[in-house]
């Protein structure tokens, strides 16, 4: 039985809103998730161990042709897909691109992945497929659409490299 950490956040959508619930006690994740599902919602654990995130969501049949093509490329290369959701309006996103993605160590690590950069203003369909409403938002998906990780925060090079190392093909 998998147990949520002592503090975890679970998000779920109601047609026009996303709600976050902070759990303050450790407990079986299945109990928490089945309760939320029983209310008719689709929960996503965002601060639980990564192996838990993989069990909770799969991108199936995305509406975005950009995402479909990126998933096909990742599958054909047998590598995970890293999606960097951002926007020109986002100073943190511009800094991430310049200071993190521009770093040689990061570029080397990204060779083991398919990278897709999505400007949510120019490609709202891709953002909508994953429910992205705030940036920066970094996703790691397996080629079959299984969500391996999500980081909806600003990351420095060390944090991003750690995320990549956790999901690099073996």
N, C-alpha and C positions, 0 to 999 in steps of 0.2 A: 504494500500500500504506500503510495506517495503522499507525503505530508507537505503542506505549504509552510514556508518559513514563518517566523513569528509575526512579521509584518509583510503583507503582500497587497498588491492592488489588483483588483479585478475590474475590467471595464465591460459594459454591455450597452447595446444600442436599443433605443426606442426610436421609431421611425425618424424623428428629427433631432434627437438628442443622444449624447453619449454620457453615461453615468459611470463614475468610478466609486468603488467601495473599498475602503481600506480595512483589511482584516488584521486584528490585533492579537489573535491567539492562533497558535499552530493547530492544525487539524487536517483531517483527510480531505484532499482536494476534491475527490469525487463527491463528497457530501455537499460541499459549498457549490460546486458547479451544477450538480443535479438540482439543487434548490433553485438556483437562478434560472436554469433551463426550464424547470417546472413552471416558472412564471412567464415563460414564453420568450425569454431573451437568449442571445447568443454571447456568452461570456468569453473573454480573452484574458488570461492571466498575463500581466505585463512585468511583474517584478518577482516572479517565481523562478526556480532553477530552469535553465534553458531546456533540459530534457522535458520539463513540464509544458513549456510553450509549444514544443513540437506536437504534443498530443492534442492541442486545443484548436488548431485552425489549419485549414488547407485552402489555398486559393484554387478554386475549381472554375474552369471555363471563364477566364476574365473577359470582360467586355472590351478592354483595351487591346488593340492590335499590337501596340508597343510591348505590353507585358507578355502577350502570347508569343511574340517573336523572341523576346529575351529568354523566356522559359525554354523555348525550342533550342536556342543556342546553348544554354546551360546544359540541357539534356544531351545534346549532341557532343558536347565537350566533356560530359560527365563531371561537371563541377557545380557548386552552389551558385546561386544568383544573389548578388548584393544590390539592393535598390537604395539609392540615395535620393530621398524626396527632399526637395528644397525649393527655392524661388529667388529670383533676383531681388525681391523686396527684403529678404532675410539676411541681415548682416552676419549672423552666426553661420548661416549656410555658406556665404561667400568666404568667410574666414576658414571654414572647414575645407572647402575646395582648395583654397590657396595654401594654407598652412599644413593640412593633414594629407589630402589627396596629392598634393604637390611634392610631398616628401619621398625621397628615393626608397626608403625601407617600405613604405606603404605601397608604392607602385610595384615593387618586387613582390610583396605579399599578394597583391591583387591579381597577379598573373594566374593564381590558382582558382580564380573566380571569374564569373561573368559579371561585369559591372554595368548597371543601368542607372543613369542620372535622370531624374524626372523633375521638371519645373512644374509645380502643381497648378500654376496659373495658365501655363501653356498646354498642359495635359491633365485636365481635371478627371478624365476617365480613368487613367491609371491610378491616380490618388483615390478615386471613388471605389475602385475594385478592392482596395485594402482598407478603406475607411479612414484614410489619412486626412486630417483636418488641421494639423499643426506641424510646423517644421522647425528645426531639422528632424527628420524621421528616417532612420536607417533600418532596413529589413534584410534578413538573410533567409532565402528560400532554397529548398532542394529543387531539383529540376522538375519534380512532379507536383510542385506547388506547396509542399509541406512547409509551414513556417517554422524555421529553426530558431530565429531570434528577432527581437525588435528593440531598438534603442531610440526612444523619442526624447533625445536630449543632445546637447552639444558634447562632443567628445574630442579629446586631444589625441595625438598620434599614438601614444602608448595604449590608451583605452581602445582605440579602433584596431590596433594591431592585435590586442588581446582577443577582441571579438573575432577577428579573422582567424587567428590561431585556433580558437575553439571550434571553428567550423570548416577548417581547411580539409580538403580531401586527403585521405591517408594513403 
